[in-house]
Amino acid sequence: MAEPENSRFTLDNGLRVVLAPDSTAPVVGVSVHYDVGFRSEPEGRTGFAHLFEHLMFQGSESLEKLAHFKIVQSSGGTFNGSTHPDYTDYFEVLPSAALERALFLEADRMRAPKLTRENLANQIDVVKEEIRLNVLNRPYGGFPWILLPPVLYQTFPNAHNGYGDFTDLEQASLDDCAAFFDTYYSPANAVLTVAGDFEPERARELIEKHFGDVPHRPAPAKRSFAEPPPAGELRGTHTDPHAPLPALAIGYRMPDPINELDGYLANLVLAGVLTDGDGARLQQRLVHREPLVTDIGAGAGLFGPFEARDPDTFSVTAIHAPDVSPERVLTAVDEELEKLATAPPEPQELAKVTARWSASLHSEHDRLVSRTLGLGSFELLYGDPSLMYRLADRMAAVTAEDVAAAAKALRPDSRAVLLVEPNTETTGESK
């Protein structure tokens, strides 16, 4: 896919804007990314960034509760929001004629969401129910994205449970909400993206009309979440009352996703070489030849790639039979990494993985919602939305030697190992 002509500008209140016109279909996507995520929430308020995302859908300065939903759906559109390690996003995809409605909705809640005791209590209950459904009452809930970071990392921003602890959630106050909004939900800390079928000059006029008078507040100073890598192997154990089989997760630190992008991309390719498809190395050895596991996976980024600043995590996860020891699995993973470190992958093996990545990236660009969100997140994290379109070529430029170097860096003496043990006993809702 050829790189489209995008434009960028900044309003007087600091709001960064990305415009990506495309007239191939009569639909438009609007997203707002705020530079705040799990790692920004205050200590003692685990899950607060996610809770606040929910609150942003509960009415605003000019709209009653549920009005946002009704306006988008009655216009034939869809909407959602999501919280990530380093940003929170909101989006709508609507028919082109409804562009101004989407801009009004996002500007209105950027100006003043409706923060009330009733809304707060209700959304705390909603988030708690999400945690029950997605983590506490399902097999391997939170594996590995909640369970592995406390083993691999030492600081609160990197190690804590971003989904939230029930006690922390219940203690959240309206003052906490107001402070969080004032600190992070300012135009100067956000990126607005408009993609799809629209006239750029008209979009500029509408953006200025609806967002131009949102009061300026200084963006908070950028925080570094850096911490030293492990000086030895770290171990942790989690008992899962719903898991039918034992599991393990191995976590390693990766190159800085922003400032060492090529090294980061080499880790993405390495993950594909290890577990992408039946012919991948760990699939062949641990599932088919030996076999030691029932499921094996590897990935760069606990939430997916390109969703976090430094530090980010390379992980290998496996589910295995009770009579297979974790040490056998770990030894096999170490041996396969050592083979790759000393003998780089063959050209055909490498090409297969990079071709899959290229196809996946192009497919994502074709989906308007993914393109809109991608442009916004790349502007926020990298300061370059068009980098999204160049990733496939950057991925294709990863060499076999780059993959070997990435494998060599995943050392047993600087990793975290999380063991998940089945248990038929019931546990409480929160830890």
LUMSE-119884 format. One record per residue (C-alpha): residue in three letters; x, y, z. Coordinates in steps of 0.1 Angstrom, whole numbers, plus 5000, padded with zeros to 4 digits. Layout:
AlaXYZ
...
//
This chain:
Met500050005000
Ala501550334989
Glu502050585017
Pro499050835016
Glu499251205018
Asn498551295054
Ser498651635071
Arg499351745106
Phe498852065125
Thr498452185161
Leu495752405176
Asp496552695198
Asn495452495229
Gly498152235220
Leu495851965205
Arg497851775178
Val495751685147
Val496351425120
Leu494251425088
Ala494251125065
Pro491751165037
Asp490650865017
Ser487550874995
Thr487350504986
Ala484350455009
Pro481750705023
Val482850655059
Val485050845083
Gly486950755115
Val487650985144
Ser489850905173
Val491351085203
His494450945220
Tyr495451075254
Asp498951035266
Val498050845298
Gly497750465304
Phe498250205331
Arg501750315339
Ser500550675347
Glu498050585373
Pro498950675409
Glu500250415434
Gly497350285454
Arg494950335425
Thr495550035403
Gly493050015374
Phe492250385376
Ala493250465340
His490850195328
Leu488150305352
Phe488450665339
Glu488050545304
His484650405314
Leu483750735331
Met484350925298
Phe481350755283
Gln478950855311
Gly477851195298
Ser479551535293
Glu479051905296
Ser476251915270
Leu475051545270
Glu473251325294
Lys474350975303
Leu474050735273
Ala473551025248
His476950955232
Phe475950595225
Lys472550695211
Ile473950965188
Val476650745173
Gln474350435169
Ser471450635154
Ser473950775129
Gly474850425117
Gly478150425135
Thr480250235160
Phe482450355189
Asn484650225217
Gly487650305238
Ser490550115253
Thr493350165278
His496950065271
Pro500250085290
Asp501050435278
Tyr497850575262
Thr494050565262
Asp492050595230
Tyr488450675220
Phe487050635185
Glu483950655163
Val483450525128
Leu480450675110
Pro479050765076
Ser480951065062
Ala477951305067
Ala478251245105
Leu481751375108
Glu480751685127
Arg478751485152
Ala481851275161
Leu483951585165
Phe481351745187
Leu481151435209
Glu484851405214
Ala485351775220
Asp482551795245
Arg483951525268
Met487451665264
Arg486051985277
Ala484151845307
Pro483051485313
Lys480151435337
Leu481951315369
Thr479251235395
Arg479150995425
Glu476450795408
Asn478550755376
Leu481650665396
Ala479950405418
Asn478250245387
Gln481450225367
Ile483450085396
Asp480849795396
Val481149765358
Val484949735360
Lys484849485388
Glu482449275368
Glu484849285339
Ile487649165361
Arg485548875374
Leu484548785339
Asn487948825322
Val490448735350
Leu489048585382
Asn486548345369
Arg488148205338
Pro491147975332
Tyr494448155328
Gly492848485335
Gly495348765333
Phe497948525319
Pro500548665312
Trp499849035309
Ile498749085346
Leu500748805362
Leu504148825345
Pro505049195351
Pro505249175389
Val507948905384
Leu509949075357
Tyr509749435370
Gln510349605403
Thr508749945401
Phe505050015406
Pro504350165371
Asn505749855354
Ala504849585378
His501249665390
Asn497949515378
Gly496549765353
Tyr493149605353
Gly492849695390
Asp492549565425
Phe489049575440
Thr490149755471
Asp491950025451
Leu488950065428
Glu486450095456
Gln488550375473
Ala488650595441
Ser487050925448
Leu485651215428
Asp488651425438
Asp490851145423
Cys488851165391
Ala489051545389
Ala492751545395
Phe493351275369
Phe491251465343
Asp492951795350
Thr496451635347
Tyr496051405317
Tyr492951495297
Ser494051825283
Pro494251915246
Ala498051955249
Asn498251585260
Ala496151445232
Val496051365195
Leu492951395173
Thr492951185141
Val490451205113
Ala490650945085
Gly488450845056
Asp486051035034
Phe486251405041
Glu487451735027
Pro490551845046
Glu489752215046
Arg486252155058
Ala487551915085
Arg489952185097
Glu487152435100
Leu485052185121
Ile487952085143
Glu488652455150
Lys484952515157
His484552225182
Phe488052185197
Gly489452535194
Asp487852675225
Val488652375248
Pro490852545274
His494552495273
Arg496252315302
Pro499952225301
Ala500651865293
Pro502251685322
Ala506051635321
Lys506951305303
Arg507851045328
Ser510550775323
Phe509550425334
Ala513050295329
Glu514450045354
Pro517549815353
Pro517049475337
Pro517149175359
Ala520649085373
Gly519648715374
Glu516648485368
Leu513548585387
Arg510748335396
Gly507148365406
Thr504248135411
His500548185407
Thr497747945417
Asp494847935393
Pro491747765406
His490247735371
Ala493247615351
Pro493047255339
Leu496747235332
Pro499947395345
Ala501347685324
Leu504447895324
Ala505448235310
Ile508948355303
Gly509548735302
Tyr512548915288
Arg513349285284
Met513449415248
Pro515149705230
Asp513450045234
Pro510350035211
Ile510750405203
Asn514550475202
Glu515750135191
Leu512950045166
Asp515049815143
Gly516149605173
Tyr512449595185
Leu511349485150
Ala513949205151
Asn512249075182
Leu508949075164
Val510448865136
Leu512048635162
Ala508648575178
Gly507348465144
Val510348235138
Leu509648075172
Thr505948015172
Asp504148155141
Gly502547855123
Asp503047485125
Gly506447505109
Ala507847745135
Arg510747615157
Leu509047595191
Gln505847465175
Gln507747185157
Arg509847085187
Leu507547125217
Val504147045201
His504946805173
Arg508246625179
Glu508646575216
Pro505846675226
Leu506046875258
Val503247135256
Thr499747165244
Asp500047525234
Ile503047755228
Gly503248125219
Ala505748415217
Gly505148785213
Ala506849125215
Gly504749345238
Leu502349205264
Phe499549405248
Gly500749355212
Pro503449555194
Phe503749935191
Glu501549995222
Ala504150095247
Arg507250295253
Asp510350155271
Pro510449915289
Asp508549655269
Thr508449275272
Phe509148975250
Ser507248675263
Val507048305257
Thr504048125271
Ala503247755273
Ile500547525287
His501847175295
Ala500846845310
Pro501246785348
Asp503846525342
Val506046765322
Ser508246975344
Pro508647345338
Glu512447285336
Arg512047065306
Val510147335288
Leu512547605298
Thr515547395287
Ala513947335253
Val513247705248
Asp516847795258
Glu518247535234
Glu516147675205
Leu517248035213
Glu520847925214
Lys520547745180
Leu519148065165
Ala521848275182
Thr524648065167
Ala523047975134
Pro520748255120
Pro517548145103
Glu517648045066
Pro516348305040
Gln513248105033
Glu512348085070
Leu512948455075
Ala510948545044
Lys507948345055
Val507748535087
Thr508248885073
Ala505748815045
Arg503148725072
Trp503949045090
Ser503649245058
Ala500349095049
Ser499049155085
Leu500149525085
His498649595051
Ser495349425061
Glu495249645092
His495749955071
Asp492749865049
Arg490449865079
Leu489450225086
Val489150185124
Ser492650025126
Arg494150295103
Thr492550575124
Leu493850435157
Gly497250345143
Leu497850695129
Gly496850845163
Ser499050605183
Phe502050655161
Glu501751025163
Leu501551005201
Leu504350755207
Tyr506650825178
Gly505751175166
Asp505351035131
Pro501950885121
Ser503250795086
Leu505750555102
Met502750315104
Tyr502950275066
Arg506650215065
Leu506649935090
Ala506249655064
Asp509449775046
Arg511249815079
Met510249465089
Ala511349325055
Ala514749485061
Val515349275093
Thr518249035085
Ala518948685097
Glu521848825117
Asp519449075134
Val517248785145
Ala520248595157
Ala521248895178
Ala517748925192
Ala517848555202
Lys521248585218
Ala519948875240
Leu517148655256
Arg519348505283
Pro518348275311
Asp520248495336
Ser518148805329
Arg514648675326
Ala511548625346
Val509748285349
Leu506148275360
Leu504647935369
Val500947885369
Glu499747595390
Pro496247455389
Asn494247435421
Thr490747315427
Glu490347535458
Thr488347855454
Thr489948195460
Gly488648535468
Glu487748805442
Ser490749025448
Lys494248995460
//
